[in-house]
Amino acid sequence: MTSPSDSDARLATPVADGQTLHKGFTLRSAWALAFADVSPIVALYAIFTLGLVAAGPAFWWAFPIVLAGQLLVACVFGELASRWPYEGSVYQWARHVSGTGSGWFAAWAYMWGLTIALSTLAYGAAGFLLEALGVSEPGKWVTVLTALVILVLGSLANIVGRRTLKILVTASLVCEVLASVGLGTVLLLFYRVNPFSVLFEGAGGAQGGLWTAGPMLAAAAYVGWSFVGFEAAGSIAEEVDEPERNVPKALIFSLLAVGVVVMYSGAALILAIPDLSAAVSGEVADPVGGTLIAHFGSAIARPMLVMFVIGFLASFLAVQAAVSRVIWASARDRALPGARLLGRLAGAERLPVNAIILTGAGAAVFVLLSGSALYAVLVNFTTIGFYIAFGLPVWGAAIAHLRGKWRPGAFTLGRLSAPVTYLAALWLAFQTVNICWPRDTGQSWYIEWSMVITLAVVGVAGIALYSFWSKRIMPAIGESTR
């Protein structure tokens, strides 16, 4: 749909010191990058056990609930990306719709959250890779060194060029879809041992009405981690052909595609679990692996591990591409210390090499902390970091609508724009509180309060740095809604 304000999307691309990006992504490759960032394998298997133990097989319903909320967010992001098709996704959207401070803190939360996420993806991939290679009980430092090697190789893949990144992401995407959908279909057709009615049974059924207020809210908090990353298409906006039209499509359809795959595979797995009560009680440490081995034998173990490695590596590449662009876009506006270095492009393809190296180095520090109590606390910040970074531009867009100052770009929801934005803003506020809530999990108090602790520490550090640095930040290019 074309609006009278399409010209807004053609505002001059922000330029600092002649550092301009080259186009290298089509709609299809931008969609693939966003799809890989979310990653069906990572989205499902990273939280499957947590959700099952928290709320029983009915935790599956958290997937469509969270997906619906995130699709509202994706639609708002689509409008923001169309209005301001600049590199840096949440940073640019929040900055233009709400002001420099909002954009800076969106970038701050995003950079912390995704850099920590890089370390968890590398560490997870290392564990699966070593097991696939036959290293049954690797020591901590073997896993750490393997994760560091993955960090280096992944960073090199992002530095080499867009073509290499696109090839790797597309290949992994094909493997993920075939593995997830194919395996789910086989399980549903030949190995279903539980009736479909179990999808309506919860571990907290005896709690009556309290089930939806306790276990299901916890499941929604866990699943909140599953459907983030689609904003990666907006992080590379200036590298995409016709970004004001193609980026919104990539944002929305990548999330929708991953959501369908995850819900299909998740239902298939739940219905195929041989001993569901044992899995729900936590007696089975890995219900996914246990289910597949029970039906297919130990021969499935290695292919399954390889599938996990592919999923985690694809997500790593896409996450690093996204966060490095946010860092580069912030540095281009002189919003970060070391801006001249971080805002520099290099190589024939004009890539933010220094920003990529910084993300790899930061993730390496977190990998070295793995296994410590501090790392366990930091890892929990990844989810809330996403939601804070998502919330700032969406809340800003909601305020712009309320003030009557919103003007659409080439992509617009029309009359649905305002109500969808309000619903997305309410959803993100609810989910942010839900994720931060310190639930009684039986773990140490600092783990249960880790979301609140890290949010407070990162927030205070951000306020201090912004107060010191804010006068150096360049003003936003183009018309805003403020």
CORGI-V881714 format. One record per residue. OMEGA is omega as a letter, one per 40 degrees, with the letter a starting at -180 (* if undefined). BURIAL is + if it has 9 or more other ideal C-beta (glycine too) atoms within 8 Angstrom, else -. Layout:
<<OMEGA/BURIAL> <OMEGA/BURIAL>>
This chain:
<<a/-> <a/-> <i/+> <a/-> <i/+> <a/+> <i/-> <a/+> <a/+> <i/-> <a/+> <i/-> <i/-> <a/-> <i/+> <i/+> <i/-> <a/-> <i/+> <a/-> <i/+> <i/-> <i/-> <a/+> <i/+> <i/-> <a/+> <a/-> <i/+> <i/+> <a/+> <i/+> <i/+> <i/+> <a/+> <i/+> <i/+> <i/+> <i/+> <a/+> <i/+> <a/+> <a/+> <a/+> <a/+> <a/+> <a/+> <a/+> <i/+> <a/-> <a/+> <a/+> <a/+> <a/+> <i/+> <a/+> <i/+> <i/+> <i/+> <a/+> <i/+> <i/+> <i/+> <i/+> <a/+> <i/+> <i/+> <i/-> <a/+> <i/+> <i/+> <i/+> <a/+> <i/+> <i/+> <i/+> <i/+> <i/+> <i/+> <a/+> <i/+> <i/+> <a/+> <a/+> <a/+> <i/+> <i/+> <i/+> <a/+> <i/+> <a/+> <a/+> <a/+> <a/+> <a/+> <a/+> <a/+> <a/+> <a/+> <a/+> <i/+> <i/+> <a/+> <a/+> <i/+> <i/+> <a/+> <i/+> <a/+> <a/+> <i/+> <a/+> <a/+> <i/+> <i/+> <i/+> <i/+> <a/+> <i/+> <i/+> <i/+> <a/+> <i/+> <i/+> <a/+> <i/+> <i/+> <a/+> <i/+> <i/+> <i/+> <i/+> <i/-> <i/-> <a/-> <a/-> <a/-> <i/+> <a/-> <a/-> <i/-> <i/+> <i/+> <a/+> <i/-> <i/+> <i/+> <i/+> <i/+> <i/+> <a/+> <a/+> <i/-> <i/+> <i/+> <i/-> <i/+> <a/+> <a/+> <i/-> <a/+> <a/+> <i/-> <i/+> <a/+> <i/+> <a/-> <a/+> <a/+> <i/+> <i/-> <i/+> <i/+> <i/-> <a/+> <a/+> <a/+> <a/-> <a/+> <a/+> <a/+> <i/-> <i/+> <i/+> <i/+> <i/+> <a/+> <a/+> <a/-> <a/-> <i/+> <a/+> <a/-> <i/+> <i/-> <a/-> <a/-> <i/+> <i/+> <a/-> <a/+> <i/+> <a/+> <a/+> <a/-> <a/-> <i/+> <a/-> <a/-> <a/-> <a/+> <a/-> <a/-> <a/+> <a/+> <i/+> <i/+> <i/+> <i/+> <i/+> <i/+> <a/+> <i/+> <i/+> <a/+> <a/+> <i/+> <a/+> <a/+> <i/+> <i/+> <i/+> <i/+> <i/+> <a/+> <a/+> <a/+> <i/+> <a/+> <i/+> <a/-> <a/-> <a/+> <i/+> <a/+> <a/+> <i/+> <i/+> <a/+> <i/+> <a/+> <a/+> <i/+> <i/+> <a/+> <a/+> <i/+> <a/+> <i/+> <a/-> <a/+> <a/+> <i/+> <a/+> <a/+> <i/+> <i/+> <i/+> <a/+> <a/+> <a/+> <a/+> <a/+> <a/+> <a/-> <a/+> <i/-> <i/-> <a/+> <a/+> <a/-> <i/-> <i/-> <a/+> <a/-> <a/-> <i/+> <i/+> <i/+> <a/+> <a/+> <i/+> <i/+> <a/-> <a/+> <a/-> <a/-> <a/-> <a/-> <a/+> <a/+> <i/-> <i/-> <i/+> <i/+> <i/+> <i/+> <i/+> <a/+> <i/+> <a/+> <i/+> <i/+> <i/+> <i/+> <a/+> <a/+> <i/+> <a/+> <i/+> <a/+> <a/+> <i/+> <i/+> <i/+> <i/+> <a/+> <a/+> <i/+> <a/+> <i/+> <i/+> <a/+> <a/+> <a/+> <i/+> <a/-> <a/-> <a/+> <i/-> <a/-> <a/+> <a/+> <i/+> <a/+> <i/-> <a/+> <a/-> <i/+> <a/+> <i/+> <a/+> <a/+> <i/+> <i/+> <i/+> <i/+> <i/+> <i/+> <i/+> <i/-> <i/+> <i/+> <i/+> <a/+> <i/+> <i/+> <i/-> <a/+> <a/+> <a/-> <i/-> <i/-> <a/-> <i/+> <i/+> <a/+> <a/+> <a/+> <i/+> <a/+> <a/+> <a/+> <i/+> <i/+> <a/+> <i/+> <i/+> <i/+> <a/+> <a/+> <i/+> <a/+> <i/+> <i/+> <i/+> <i/+> <i/+> <i/+> <i/+> <a/+> <a/-> <a/-> <a/-> <a/-> <i/+> <a/-> <i/+> <a/+> <i/+> <a/+> <i/+> <i/+> <a/-> <i/-> <a/-> <a/+> <a/+> <i/-> <i/+> <i/+> <i/+> <i/+> <i/+> <i/+> <i/-> <a/+> <i/+> <i/+> <a/-> <i/+> <i/+> <a/-> <a/+> <a/+> <a/+> <a/+> <a/-> <i/-> <a/-> <a/-> <i/-> <i/-> <a/-> <a/-> <i/+> <i/+> <i/+> <a/+> <i/+> <a/+> <a/+> <a/+> <i/+> <i/+> <a/-> <i/-> <i/+> <i/-> <i/-> <i/-> <i/+> <a/-> <a/-> <a/+> <i/+> <a/-> <a/-> <a/+> <a/+> <a/-> <a/-> <i/+> <i/-> <a/-> <i/+> <i/-> <a/+> <i/-> <a/-> <a/+> <*/->>
